[in-house]
Amino acid sequence: MSDLAPAQVAPAWRPTRAQVESSRLFAFMCRYGETSYASLHRRSVDDPAWFWKAVSDDLGLRWGTPWSQVLDDSPGVAWTRWWVGGQYNYVENCLDRHLPRLASKPALRYQDEKGASRVLTYGEVYAEVNQLSAGLRRLGLGKGDRVGIFMPLTPECIIATLAVSRLGAIYVPMFSGYGSSAVASRLRDAGAVALITADGAWRRGRLVPLYQRAKEALEDAPAVRMLIVKRYGLGDVATVGGCEHSWEDVVAPGHGDFEVVPTAADDPCMLLYTSGTTGRPKGTVHVHGGFPIKAAMDLAYAFDLREEDTLFWFTDLGWMMGPWEIMGGLTIGATIALCDGAMDYPGPDRLWRFLTQEQVTACGLSPTAIRAQMAHGAHPLQEHDLSRLRVLGSTGEPWNPEAWLFYLNEVGGGRCPIINYSGGTEVGGGILWCTPIEAQKPCCFTGPALGMDVDVYDERGGPLRDSVGELVIRNSWPGMTQGLWGDPDRYLATYWSRWPGVWVHGDFALVDHEGRWFIQGRSDDTIKVAGKRLGPAEVESALAAHAGVLESAAVGLPDRTKGEIVAAFVVLRNGYEACARARMELRDLVANAVGKPFAPTQLFFVNELPKTRNGKIMRRLVRALFLHSNAGDLSSLENPTALDEVERARSQDGTIPDGVG
C-alpha cells in the first residue's frame, strides 16, 4: 500500500455541528427523511426517478413544460432519456427565474491580469444576453446551429455561452490557448456555422492573438459563415462587413427583449470536446436537462454552494469546469468570479489578492496549481485576508499529502473542507466527491456522488478492494454525454464495450479497507511492472515527500524483462542539485513508500513538465515524446517549451544502479 493509502490515518478535518446542520446536504436529507449520507446515497441509486425529481424540486428548477417520465432506459442504459416530454432551457434557470429577486445581485465579478475589474449584476447579464441573442438571430442563427466560442474567460465569454443557448443553438467551447489548427478541427467536426472570438488576451504579460488564430482557423473550416469579434483594444481588428461583425454592432441596444427559445430537456446545448490519445478529439454531446442540472446538484450538495456565495474555479471555457461553474453556479443564483491570465503573474500573490478583493467564499484549484503555489511558500498568501473562504474544491489530478495539507491549513486556515472532486468531460460533473458533513482524511474521496452507482473492478469485471483497478459506473445519470457527435459507435466502444451495461471511465482507482476512495490517474497512464499495475500518483506522491521535489511525472517505459519499468521526470526546487546522489535518494524514497519493484529504474531532471491550462500534467505526452512515438492531440498543451525539456532528458543518463531500497 502506498503512502496515498496508509493503514490508519486520522481525519485532518471534521465538520462542526454548525457546519453540518447549516449545509444544503443536511437540509436535503432532513426534507426526505434520511438520517445518513450512506442511506441517502443508496436511495439515490436504487430509485433514480425519485432522486432526480427530488433534486429538481429542491433546487426549484423551472420547466417550460412538465416532464411525463423522469427517465426511460428502454433503449439501453447507454442511451437513457431523461425528463421525457419536458421542456427545459437551462438559461431560463440561470437568469429569468432569479429575476426580479436577484436583479441587483452581482452575477459576475471579473478581474484581468493587470488588475482591472468589473462587476455585472444578474439584471445586467440578463439584458446583455437578450441583446446578443437577438443580434445573433438577426444574423440568421437559430435553433440547432453550432457556434464556436474562442474567448478568454471574461464576462462577454459567459454572456456568449448563455446567448447562444437562449437561442436554442449549440455552443462549442474552446480553450483560449488553442492554435488555429485545434480551433479549425473542432469547428469542422461540429459543423459550426459561426465563431465568436476576441481580438486578444493577456497571458503572463504577453498578448495572445486570438483574432489572428481565429482567422487562420476559418481557412480550414469552410462551413463557418460568420465571425463575431469582441474588441478589448488588444489588436488591430478591421471588421468591415461581410462575414465579420463586431460584438458592439451585434449587441447594439434596441434589439429588445428576447424570449427564451423553448427546448426539450434532451435537446443539445453544448458540444464539449475532450482530447483523445489518437489525435482525434471527441465531441461529447450535452443537453439542457443534463450537464446543467448535474452541475447544479453537485455544487449544491457537495460544495454547499448558496446564493450568497462567490464561486471561483481556476479554469478556462475549454475545460469542463468552465461551463460547469457557469451553468451550475448561475442556476444556484451564486456569484461567479472570473480571473483571467496567470495566477502567479505579475506577482506570486496574484491569486490570493484576487480571492480577497473579489470576496470569494468557494474556491477550486487543482493539486498541481497548489504545488506550483507552494514553490513560493506561505508568505504571499499570508499577506492577504482569506477569512471569507468557506469551501475549498479540487479536481484534475491526484493529491500528495503535503500539498493537500497546505491547501487545508495555509489556504483554508484549517476550517474549510476540501471537496475532492473527480468526474470528467463525458460525465458532466463528479463521479467521486467529498461532502461538507463528513470527516476528511488527506488526499482521498469520501465516496461516490449522489445518483452514481460506482465501483472499482478487477480485470475480470469483479469488485476490487485494497488494489488498483478500473473505475466503473453501473447506471446512467442526467449529466452523462448523449453520445459523441456524429460517432455513436465510438461512444459505445469507448465507454460501454468492456462489460455489459457498465461505463468504464478510464481512471485508475482504489478503495481501501477503511472505505476511502483514491483516484490514481488515467488508466491509460497505468504502469505495469512484471504483471503488477501501478498508478503514477503513487510514485509521484512518494517523490513529493522529498523537500527538493517541486513536481514530477511517472511513466512506464518498455523493458524486455519486466514489460515496463518506472521512469520519473522530476522538477527540483531552487537550491537543489540535479545529480547522481539525488537520483539515488529519490529512488530510495519511492522504494520505501511503494515497494522496491516499483522504484524508478530511470530518473530524469527537467525544468518543467507539459501541462494543460488547468494544470494537469500530460503524462502520456511525456512518454510519447521520450519514446518518439505518436504524441496524439497537443491542442490543450499550455507550455510548449516543456516539449524541449522532455527531448533534453533523452540526453541524460537517468539510470539508477541497483542495490537501493
C-alpha positions as CSV (number, residue, x, y, z in Angstrom):
1,M,0.0,0.0,0.0
2,S,1.4,3.4,-0.9
3,D,1.5,6.5,1.3
4,L,-1.6,7.6,-0.5
5,A,-3.5,4.9,1.4
6,P,-1.7,4.1,4.7
7,A,-3.2,1.6,7.1
8,Q,-4.5,4.1,9.5
9,V,-4.9,7.9,9.0
10,A,-6.7,10.1,11.4
11,P,-9.1,12.7,9.9
12,A,-7.4,16.0,9.2
13,W,-10.7,17.9,9.1
14,R,-14.0,17.4,10.9
15,P,-17.1,19.5,10.4
16,T,-18.5,21.4,13.3
17,R,-22.1,20.8,14.3
18,A,-23.0,24.2,12.9
19,Q,-21.3,23.3,9.5
20,V,-23.3,20.1,9.3
21,E,-26.7,21.5,10.3
22,S,-26.4,24.6,8.1
23,S,-25.5,22.7,5.0
24,R,-27.8,22.2,2.0
25,L,-27.0,18.5,2.0
26,F,-28.2,18.1,5.6
27,A,-31.4,20.1,4.8
28,F,-32.0,17.8,1.8
29,M,-31.6,14.7,4.0
30,C,-34.0,16.1,6.5
31,R,-36.5,17.1,3.9
32,Y,-36.6,13.5,2.6
33,G,-36.3,11.6,5.9
34,E,-32.7,10.3,5.5
35,T,-30.6,10.0,8.6
36,S,-27.2,9.4,7.0
37,Y,-25.4,10.2,3.8
38,A,-24.9,6.4,3.2
39,S,-28.7,5.8,3.3
40,L,-29.4,8.8,1.0
41,H,-26.8,7.6,-1.5
42,R,-28.3,4.1,-1.5
43,R,-31.7,5.5,-2.1
44,S,-30.5,7.8,-4.9
45,V,-29.0,4.8,-6.7
46,D,-31.9,2.4,-6.1
47,D,-34.6,4.9,-7.0
48,P,-33.2,7.3,-9.5
49,A,-36.6,8.6,-10.6
50,W,-37.4,9.6,-7.0
51,F,-33.9,11.2,-6.5
52,W,-33.7,13.3,-9.6
53,K,-37.3,14.6,-9.1
54,A,-36.3,15.5,-5.6
55,V,-33.3,17.4,-6.9
56,S,-35.4,19.3,-9.3
57,D,-37.9,20.2,-6.6
58,D,-35.2,21.1,-4.0
59,L,-33.4,23.4,-6.5
60,G,-36.6,25.0,-7.6
61,L,-36.0,24.4,-11.3
62,R,-38.4,25.9,-13.8
63,W,-39.8,23.7,-16.5
64,G,-41.3,25.1,-19.7
65,T,-43.4,22.0,-20.0
66,P,-43.6,19.4,-17.2
67,W,-41.9,16.1,-18.0
68,S,-44.1,12.9,-18.1
69,Q,-41.4,10.5,-17.0
70,V,-38.1,11.1,-15.2
71,L,-36.1,8.6,-17.2
72,D,-36.6,6.0,-19.9
73,D,-33.9,3.4,-20.2
74,S,-35.7,1.1,-22.6
75,P,-33.2,2.0,-25.4
76,G,-30.5,0.6,-23.2
77,V,-28.5,2.2,-20.3
78,A,-26.1,3.9,-22.7
79,W,-28.9,5.8,-24.4
80,T,-31.2,6.6,-21.4
81,R,-33.5,9.5,-22.0
82,W,-34.2,11.9,-19.1
83,W,-37.1,14.2,-18.3
84,V,-39.1,12.6,-21.1
85,G,-41.6,15.1,-22.7
86,G,-40.2,18.0,-20.6
87,Q,-39.2,21.4,-22.0
88,Y,-36.2,22.9,-20.2
89,N,-33.9,25.7,-21.3
90,Y,-31.1,26.0,-18.7
91,V,-30.6,29.7,-19.4
92,E,-34.1,30.4,-18.1
93,N,-33.0,28.7,-14.9
94,C,-29.7,30.7,-14.8
95,L,-31.3,34.1,-15.3
96,D,-35.0,34.5,-15.8
97,R,-36.2,32.6,-12.7
98,H,-33.9,34.7,-10.5
99,L,-35.5,38.0,-11.6
100,P,-36.5,40.3,-10.1
101,R,-35.5,38.9,-6.7
102,L,-31.8,38.9,-7.6
103,A,-31.7,41.6,-10.3
104,S,-29.3,43.8,-8.4
105,K,-27.2,41.0,-7.0
106,P,-23.7,40.5,-8.6
107,A,-23.7,37.6,-11.1
108,L,-20.2,38.0,-12.4
109,R,-17.1,39.6,-10.8
110,Y,-14.1,39.9,-13.2
111,Q,-10.5,40.8,-12.9
112,D,-7.9,40.8,-15.6
113,E,-4.2,40.2,-15.4
114,K,-3.5,43.9,-15.0
115,G,-5.9,44.2,-12.0
116,A,-8.8,46.0,-13.8
117,S,-12.1,44.7,-12.6
118,R,-15.8,44.7,-13.4
119,V,-19.0,43.6,-11.7
120,L,-22.2,42.7,-13.6
121,T,-25.5,42.1,-11.8
122,Y,-28.0,39.4,-12.7
123,G,-30.1,42.1,-14.3
124,E,-27.3,43.4,-16.4
125,V,-26.2,39.9,-17.5
126,Y,-29.9,39.2,-18.4
127,A,-30.1,42.4,-20.5
128,E,-26.8,41.7,-22.4
129,V,-27.7,38.1,-23.0
130,N,-31.0,39.2,-24.5
131,Q,-29.3,41.7,-26.7
132,L,-26.8,39.2,-28.0
133,S,-29.4,36.5,-28.6
134,A,-31.5,39.0,-30.6
135,G,-28.5,40.1,-32.6
136,L,-27.5,36.5,-33.4
137,R,-30.9,35.7,-34.6
138,R,-30.9,38.9,-36.7
139,L,-27.7,37.4,-38.3
140,G,-29.6,34.3,-39.2
141,L,-28.6,31.9,-36.4
142,G,-31.2,29.7,-34.9
143,K,-32.0,26.5,-33.0
144,G,-29.6,23.7,-33.5
145,D,-26.9,25.8,-35.2
146,R,-23.4,25.1,-33.8
147,V,-21.4,28.2,-32.7
148,G,-17.8,28.1,-31.6
149,I,-16.7,30.3,-28.7
150,F,-13.0,31.0,-28.6
151,M,-12.5,33.7,-25.9
152,P,-10.7,34.3,-22.6
153,L,-12.9,33.8,-19.6
154,T,-14.3,37.3,-19.5
155,P,-17.9,38.4,-18.8
156,E,-18.5,38.5,-22.6
157,C,-17.4,34.9,-22.8
158,I,-20.1,33.9,-20.3
159,I,-22.7,36.2,-22.0
160,A,-21.9,34.5,-25.3
161,T,-22.5,31.0,-24.0
162,L,-25.8,32.0,-22.4
163,A,-26.9,33.9,-25.5
164,V,-26.2,31.0,-27.9
165,S,-28.1,28.6,-25.6
166,R,-31.0,31.0,-25.1
167,L,-31.4,31.0,-28.8
168,G,-31.6,27.2,-28.8
169,A,-28.3,26.9,-30.7
170,I,-25.4,24.7,-29.5
171,Y,-22.2,26.3,-28.3
172,V,-18.7,24.7,-28.8
173,P,-16.4,25.9,-26.1
174,M,-12.7,26.1,-27.0
175,F,-9.6,26.6,-24.8
176,S,-8.3,30.2,-25.2
177,G,-4.8,28.9,-25.7
178,Y,-5.6,26.7,-28.8
179,G,-3.7,27.2,-32.0
180,S,-5.6,27.7,-35.2
181,S,-5.5,24.0,-36.3
182,A,-7.1,22.9,-33.0
183,V,-9.8,25.5,-33.4
184,A,-10.4,24.5,-37.0
185,S,-10.6,20.8,-36.3
186,R,-13.4,21.4,-33.7
187,L,-15.3,23.7,-35.9
188,R,-15.2,21.2,-38.7
189,D,-16.2,18.2,-36.6
190,A,-19.1,20.2,-35.1
191,G,-20.2,21.6,-38.4
192,A,-20.2,25.0,-36.8
193,V,-21.6,28.0,-38.8
194,A,-20.3,30.8,-36.6
195,L,-17.4,31.6,-34.4
196,I,-17.3,34.2,-31.5
197,T,-13.9,35.4,-30.5
198,A,-11.9,38.4,-29.1
199,D,-9.1,40.5,-30.5
200,G,-6.7,39.1,-27.9
201,A,-6.0,38.2,-24.3
202,W,-3.1,38.8,-21.9
203,R,-1.2,35.8,-20.6
204,R,1.9,36.5,-18.4
205,G,2.2,40.0,-19.9
206,R,2.2,38.6,-23.4
207,L,-0.6,39.2,-25.9
208,V,-2.4,36.0,-27.1
209,P,-3.5,36.8,-30.7
210,L,-6.9,35.2,-30.6
211,Y,-8.3,37.1,-33.6
212,Q,-5.4,36.1,-35.9
213,R,-5.7,32.5,-34.8
214,A,-9.4,32.5,-35.4
215,K,-8.9,34.0,-38.9
216,E,-6.4,31.3,-39.7
217,A,-8.8,28.6,-38.4
218,L,-11.6,29.7,-40.7
219,E,-9.4,29.0,-43.7
220,D,-9.8,25.3,-42.8
221,A,-13.4,25.5,-41.6
222,P,-15.4,26.4,-44.7
223,A,-18.8,25.9,-43.1
224,V,-18.3,28.9,-40.8
225,R,-20.1,31.8,-42.4
226,M,-19.7,34.5,-39.8
227,L,-17.1,35.7,-37.3
228,I,-18.1,37.9,-34.4
229,V,-15.2,39.7,-32.6
230,K,-15.2,41.4,-29.2
231,R,-12.6,44.1,-29.2
232,Y,-10.7,44.8,-25.9
233,G,-8.2,47.2,-27.6
234,L,-5.6,44.5,-27.8
235,G,-5.0,44.3,-31.5
236,D,-5.8,45.8,-34.9
237,V,-9.1,44.2,-35.9
238,A,-10.8,45.5,-39.1
239,T,-14.3,44.3,-39.1
240,V,-15.5,45.8,-42.4
241,G,-18.6,43.8,-43.0
242,G,-19.2,40.6,-45.0
243,C,-18.7,37.6,-42.8
244,E,-17.1,39.6,-39.9
245,H,-19.1,41.5,-37.3
246,S,-18.0,43.5,-34.3
247,W,-19.5,42.4,-30.9
248,E,-20.7,46.0,-30.3
249,D,-22.7,46.1,-33.5
250,V,-24.3,42.7,-32.9
251,V,-25.4,43.6,-29.3
252,A,-26.3,47.2,-30.1
253,P,-29.2,48.4,-27.9
254,G,-32.6,48.4,-29.4
255,H,-33.0,44.8,-30.2
256,G,-35.4,44.4,-27.3
257,D,-36.1,41.5,-25.0
258,F,-35.5,38.1,-26.4
259,E,-37.9,35.4,-25.2
260,V,-36.0,32.1,-24.4
261,V,-36.4,29.6,-27.3
262,P,-38.3,26.5,-26.0
263,T,-36.0,23.5,-26.0
264,A,-36.7,19.9,-25.0
265,A,-34.8,18.6,-22.0
266,D,-32.8,16.3,-24.3
267,D,-32.0,19.0,-26.9
268,P,-28.2,19.6,-27.2
269,C,-26.9,22.8,-25.7
270,M,-23.1,22.2,-25.9
271,L,-20.5,20.1,-27.7
272,L,-17.6,19.8,-25.3
273,Y,-14.5,18.3,-26.8
274,T,-12.1,16.1,-24.9
275,S,-8.7,15.4,-26.2
276,G,-8.1,11.9,-27.5
277,T,-4.9,9.9,-27.3
278,T,-5.2,9.1,-31.0
279,G,-5.0,12.7,-32.0
280,R,-8.8,13.0,-32.8
281,P,-10.7,14.9,-30.1
282,K,-14.1,13.5,-29.0
283,G,-17.2,15.8,-29.1
284,T,-19.3,15.0,-26.1
285,V,-23.0,15.9,-26.5
286,H,-24.5,17.7,-23.5
287,V,-28.2,18.6,-23.3
288,H,-30.2,21.3,-21.5
289,G,-31.7,18.8,-19.0
290,G,-28.3,17.1,-18.3
291,F,-25.0,18.8,-17.7
292,P,-26.5,22.0,-16.2
293,I,-28.7,20.0,-13.7
294,K,-25.9,17.7,-12.7
295,A,-23.5,20.6,-12.2
296,A,-26.1,22.5,-10.0
297,M,-26.8,19.3,-8.0
298,D,-23.1,18.7,-7.3
299,L,-22.5,22.4,-6.4
300,A,-25.5,22.4,-4.0
301,Y,-24.9,19.2,-2.1
302,A,-21.1,18.6,-2.3
303,F,-19.8,22.2,-2.4
304,D,-22.7,23.6,-0.3
305,L,-23.0,26.5,-2.7
306,R,-25.6,29.1,-1.8
307,E,-27.0,32.3,-3.3
308,E,-24.8,34.4,-1.0
309,D,-21.6,32.7,-2.1
310,T,-19.0,33.8,-4.6
311,L,-17.6,30.8,-6.6
312,F,-14.2,30.8,-8.2
313,W,-12.6,28.0,-10.1
314,F,-9.3,28.4,-11.8
315,T,-10.3,27.2,-15.3
316,D,-11.0,28.0,-18.9
317,L,-14.1,27.7,-21.0
318,G,-12.5,24.8,-22.9
319,W,-12.1,22.7,-19.8
320,M,-15.4,21.2,-18.4
321,M,-15.0,23.2,-15.2
322,G,-15.6,26.4,-17.1
323,P,-19.1,25.5,-18.4
324,W,-19.7,23.7,-15.1
325,E,-19.2,26.7,-12.9
326,I,-21.2,28.9,-15.3
327,M,-24.2,26.6,-15.7
328,G,-24.2,25.2,-12.2
329,G,-23.3,28.4,-10.3
330,L,-25.8,30.6,-12.0
331,T,-28.5,28.0,-11.7
332,I,-27.9,28.2,-7.9
333,G,-28.0,32.0,-8.0
334,A,-24.5,32.5,-6.8
335,T,-21.9,35.0,-7.9
336,I,-19.2,33.7,-10.3
337,A,-15.7,35.2,-10.0
338,L,-13.5,35.2,-13.2
339,C,-9.8,35.6,-13.1
340,D,-8.2,36.0,-16.5
341,G,-4.5,35.3,-17.1
342,A,-1.9,33.5,-14.9
343,M,-2.4,33.1,-11.2
344,D,1.2,34.0,-10.3
345,Y,1.7,36.9,-12.6
346,P,2.6,39.8,-12.2
347,G,3.5,38.6,-8.7
348,P,3.3,35.3,-6.7
349,D,0.4,36.7,-4.6
350,R,-1.8,37.4,-7.6
351,L,-4.2,34.5,-6.8
352,W,-4.5,35.3,-3.1
353,R,-5.0,39.1,-3.8
354,F,-7.8,38.2,-6.3
355,L,-9.6,35.9,-3.8
356,T,-9.5,38.7,-1.2
357,Q,-10.6,41.5,-3.5
358,E,-13.4,39.6,-5.1
359,Q,-14.7,38.2,-1.8
360,V,-14.5,34.6,-2.9
361,T,-16.1,32.1,-0.5
362,A,-15.8,28.9,-2.6
363,C,-12.5,28.3,-4.3
364,G,-11.5,25.5,-6.7
365,L,-7.8,24.7,-7.6
366,S,-6.1,21.7,-8.9
367,P,-3.5,19.9,-6.9
368,T,-0.9,20.9,-9.5
369,A,-1.9,24.5,-9.0
370,I,-1.4,24.2,-5.3
371,R,2.0,22.6,-5.7
372,A,3.0,25.5,-8.0
373,Q,1.9,28.0,-5.3
374,M,3.9,26.1,-2.7
375,A,7.1,26.9,-4.6
376,H,6.5,30.5,-3.4
377,G,6.0,29.4,0.2
378,A,3.2,30.5,2.5
379,H,4.3,34.2,2.8
380,P,2.5,35.5,-0.3
381,L,-0.9,34.2,0.9
382,Q,-0.3,35.3,4.5
383,E,-0.3,38.9,3.3
384,H,-4.0,38.6,2.3
385,D,-7.2,38.1,4.2
386,L,-8.7,34.7,3.1
387,S,-11.1,34.5,6.0
388,R,-14.1,34.7,3.7
389,L,-13.3,31.3,2.3
390,R,-15.8,28.7,3.4
391,V,-15.3,25.8,1.0
392,L,-12.3,24.6,-0.9
393,G,-12.5,22.4,-4.0
394,S,-10.1,20.4,-6.1
395,T,-10.1,18.3,-9.3
396,G,-7.9,17.3,-12.2
397,E,-5.1,15.4,-10.5
398,P,-4.3,13.1,-7.6
399,W,-3.1,14.7,-4.4
400,N,0.0,14.2,-2.4
401,P,-0.3,14.7,1.4
402,E,2.0,17.7,1.7
403,A,0.0,19.7,-0.9
404,W,-3.4,18.7,0.5
405,L,-2.4,19.8,4.0
406,F,-1.0,23.1,2.6
407,Y,-4.4,23.7,1.0
408,L,-6.2,22.8,4.1
409,N,-4.2,24.6,6.7
410,E,-2.5,27.5,4.9
411,V,-5.2,28.4,2.4
412,G,-8.3,27.4,4.3
413,G,-7.0,28.1,7.8
414,G,-7.9,24.5,8.8
415,R,-11.6,25.5,8.9
416,C,-12.7,24.8,5.3
417,P,-13.5,21.3,3.9
418,I,-11.6,20.3,0.8
419,I,-14.2,18.9,-1.6
420,N,-12.0,16.5,-3.6
421,Y,-14.0,16.0,-6.8
422,S,-13.4,13.7,-9.8
423,G,-15.5,13.2,-12.9
424,G,-15.0,14.2,-16.5
425,T,-16.0,16.0,-19.6
426,E,-18.2,13.0,-20.5
427,V,-19.8,12.9,-17.1
428,G,-21.0,16.5,-16.7
429,G,-19.8,16.6,-13.1
430,G,-18.5,14.3,-10.4
431,I,-18.2,10.6,-10.0
432,L,-16.5,10.7,-6.7
433,W,-16.6,13.5,-4.2
434,C,-16.3,14.6,-0.6
435,T,-19.2,16.2,1.3
436,P,-19.3,19.1,3.8
437,I,-20.9,16.9,6.5
438,E,-18.3,14.1,6.7
439,A,-14.8,14.0,8.3
440,Q,-12.0,14.1,5.7
441,K,-8.6,12.3,5.5
442,P,-5.8,13.6,3.3
443,C,-5.9,13.0,-0.4
444,C,-9.0,10.8,-0.6
445,F,-12.7,11.0,-1.6
446,T,-15.3,10.1,0.9
447,G,-17.2,8.2,-1.8
448,P,-19.4,8.2,-4.9
449,A,-21.5,11.2,-5.8
450,L,-25.3,11.1,-5.2
451,G,-27.1,9.2,-8.0
452,M,-23.9,7.4,-9.1
453,D,-23.5,3.6,-8.7
454,V,-19.7,3.5,-8.7
455,D,-17.3,0.6,-8.1
456,V,-13.7,-0.5,-8.8
457,Y,-13.4,-3.6,-11.0
458,D,-10.5,-6.0,-11.5
459,E,-9.6,-7.3,-14.9
460,R,-12.4,-10.0,-14.8
461,G,-15.1,-7.4,-14.0
462,G,-15.4,-8.2,-10.3
463,P,-15.4,-5.7,-7.4
464,L,-11.9,-5.0,-6.1
465,R,-10.7,-3.7,-2.8
466,D,-7.2,-2.7,-1.5
467,S,-5.8,-2.9,-5.0
468,V,-5.9,-0.6,-8.0
469,G,-8.5,-1.3,-10.7
470,E,-10.8,0.3,-13.2
471,L,-13.3,3.0,-12.1
472,V,-16.7,2.0,-13.3
473,I,-20.3,3.2,-13.2
474,R,-23.2,0.8,-13.2
475,N,-26.1,3.1,-14.0
476,S,-26.9,6.2,-16.0
477,W,-27.4,9.8,-14.9
478,P,-28.7,13.0,-16.5
479,G,-25.3,14.7,-16.9
480,M,-23.7,11.9,-19.0
481,T,-22.9,12.6,-22.6
482,Q,-25.6,11.7,-25.1
483,G,-23.1,10.0,-27.3
484,L,-20.2,11.5,-29.3
485,W,-21.0,14.0,-32.0
486,G,-21.5,12.2,-35.3
487,D,-20.0,8.9,-34.0
488,P,-22.3,6.8,-31.8
489,D,-20.2,3.7,-32.4
490,R,-17.1,5.3,-31.0
491,Y,-19.2,6.3,-27.9
492,L,-20.3,2.8,-27.3
493,A,-16.8,1.4,-27.9
494,T,-15.1,3.9,-25.6
495,Y,-17.3,3.7,-22.6
496,W,-19.7,0.7,-22.7
497,S,-17.9,-2.1,-24.6
498,R,-15.8,-3.8,-21.9
499,W,-18.6,-5.1,-19.6
500,P,-22.3,-5.2,-20.5
501,G,-24.2,-2.2,-19.1
502,V,-21.1,-0.8,-17.3
503,W,-19.5,2.6,-18.0
504,V,-15.7,2.2,-17.9
505,H,-14.4,5.7,-17.2
506,G,-10.7,5.3,-17.9
507,D,-9.5,6.2,-14.4
508,F,-7.3,4.0,-12.2
509,A,-8.9,3.9,-8.7
510,L,-8.5,2.2,-5.3
511,V,-10.9,1.6,-2.4
512,D,-9.0,0.7,0.8
513,H,-10.1,-1.4,3.7
514,E,-11.4,1.7,5.5
515,G,-13.7,2.6,2.6
516,R,-11.6,5.5,1.4
517,W,-11.5,6.1,-2.3
518,F,-8.5,7.3,-4.3
519,I,-8.0,8.2,-8.0
520,Q,-4.6,7.1,-9.1
521,G,-4.5,8.7,-12.6
522,R,-5.8,7.8,-16.0
523,S,-5.8,4.0,-16.6
524,D,-4.1,4.7,-20.0
525,D,-1.3,6.1,-17.8
526,T,-1.1,2.8,-15.9
527,I,2.4,1.4,-15.4
528,K,2.6,-2.4,-15.5
529,V,5.8,-3.8,-13.9
530,A,6.2,-7.6,-14.1
531,G,2.5,-8.0,-14.4
532,K,1.6,-5.7,-11.5
533,R,-0.2,-2.5,-12.1
534,L,0.8,0.8,-10.6
535,G,-0.8,4.3,-10.8
536,P,1.6,7.2,-11.5
537,A,0.2,9.0,-8.5
538,E,1.7,6.5,-6.1
539,V,5.3,7.2,-7.4
540,E,4.7,10.9,-7.7
541,S,3.3,11.2,-4.1
542,A,6.4,9.4,-2.7
543,L,8.7,11.7,-4.7
544,A,6.8,14.8,-3.5
545,A,7.7,13.9,0.1
546,H,11.3,15.0,-0.6
547,A,11.9,18.6,0.2
548,G,13.7,19.2,-3.0
549,V,11.0,18.0,-5.4
550,L,8.5,20.5,-6.8
551,E,6.6,18.1,-9.0
552,S,7.1,15.0,-11.1
553,A,5.6,12.7,-13.7
554,A,6.0,8.9,-13.5
555,V,5.5,6.9,-16.7
556,G,6.2,3.4,-17.9
557,L,9.0,2.7,-20.4
558,P,9.2,-0.6,-22.3
559,D,11.5,-3.3,-20.9
560,R,12.2,-6.7,-22.3
561,T,12.3,-8.5,-19.0
562,K,9.6,-6.7,-16.9
563,G,7.3,-5.5,-19.7
564,E,7.7,-2.0,-18.3
565,I,10.0,-0.1,-15.9
566,V,9.1,3.1,-14.0
567,A,10.7,6.3,-15.2
568,A,10.4,9.5,-13.3
569,F,10.7,13.1,-14.7
570,V,11.4,15.4,-11.8
571,V,11.4,19.2,-11.4
572,L,13.5,20.3,-8.5
573,R,13.0,23.3,-6.3
574,N,15.6,26.2,-6.4
575,G,18.7,25.4,-4.4
576,Y,18.7,21.6,-5.1
577,E,21.3,20.0,-7.3
578,A,20.4,17.6,-10.1
579,C,23.0,14.9,-9.6
580,A,23.5,11.1,-9.2
581,R,23.2,11.3,-5.5
582,A,19.8,13.0,-5.8
583,R,18.7,10.2,-8.1
584,M,19.6,7.6,-5.5
585,E,17.8,9.4,-2.7
586,L,14.7,9.7,-4.7
587,R,14.7,6.1,-5.8
588,D,15.2,5.1,-2.1
589,L,12.2,7.2,-1.1
590,V,9.9,5.5,-3.7
591,A,11.2,2.0,-2.9
592,N,10.4,2.5,0.8
593,A,7.0,4.0,0.2
594,V,5.7,1.9,-2.7
595,G,8.0,-1.1,-2.8
596,K,11.3,-1.8,-4.4
597,P,9.8,-3.4,-7.6
598,F,8.1,0.0,-8.4
599,A,11.1,2.3,-7.6
600,P,12.2,4.3,-10.7
601,T,14.8,2.5,-12.7
602,Q,15.5,5.7,-14.6
603,L,15.1,9.3,-13.3
604,F,15.5,12.5,-15.3
605,F,15.7,16.1,-14.2
606,V,13.7,18.7,-16.2
607,N,12.9,22.3,-15.7
608,E,9.2,21.9,-16.4
609,L,6.6,19.3,-17.4
610,P,4.0,19.6,-20.1
611,K,0.6,20.8,-18.7
612,T,-2.8,21.8,-19.7
613,R,-4.2,25.2,-18.9
614,N,-5.8,24.0,-15.7
615,G,-2.5,22.4,-14.5
616,K,-2.9,18.8,-15.4
617,I,0.4,17.1,-16.2
618,M,0.3,15.4,-19.6
619,R,2.0,12.1,-18.7
620,R,1.0,10.4,-22.0
621,L,2.8,13.2,-23.8
622,V,5.9,12.8,-21.7
623,R,6.1,9.1,-22.5
624,A,5.3,9.6,-26.2
625,L,7.9,12.3,-26.7
626,F,10.5,10.4,-24.8
627,L,9.9,7.3,-27.0
628,H,9.5,9.3,-30.2
629,S,6.0,7.8,-30.7
630,N,2.7,9.3,-31.7
631,A,2.1,12.2,-29.3
632,G,-1.6,12.4,-30.1
633,D,-3.6,15.6,-29.6
634,L,-1.4,18.5,-28.5
635,S,-4.1,21.2,-28.6
636,S,-4.6,21.5,-24.8
637,L,-0.9,21.9,-24.1
638,E,-0.3,25.2,-22.2
639,N,3.6,25.3,-22.2
640,P,5.2,24.1,-25.5
641,T,8.7,24.8,-24.1
642,A,8.2,21.7,-21.9
643,L,8.5,19.6,-25.0
644,D,12.1,20.7,-25.4
645,E,12.7,19.6,-21.8
646,V,11.5,16.1,-22.4
647,E,13.7,15.9,-25.5
648,R,16.6,17.2,-23.5
649,A,16.0,14.5,-20.9
650,R,16.8,11.9,-23.6
651,S,20.5,13.1,-23.5
652,Q,20.7,12.4,-19.8
653,D,21.9,9.2,-18.2
654,G,19.0,8.6,-15.9
655,T,19.9,5.1,-15.0
656,I,20.0,4.4,-11.2
657,P,22.2,1.5,-10.0
658,D,20.5,-1.5,-8.3
659,G,21.0,-2.2,-4.6
660,V,19.0,0.6,-3.1
661,G,15.7,0.4,-1.3
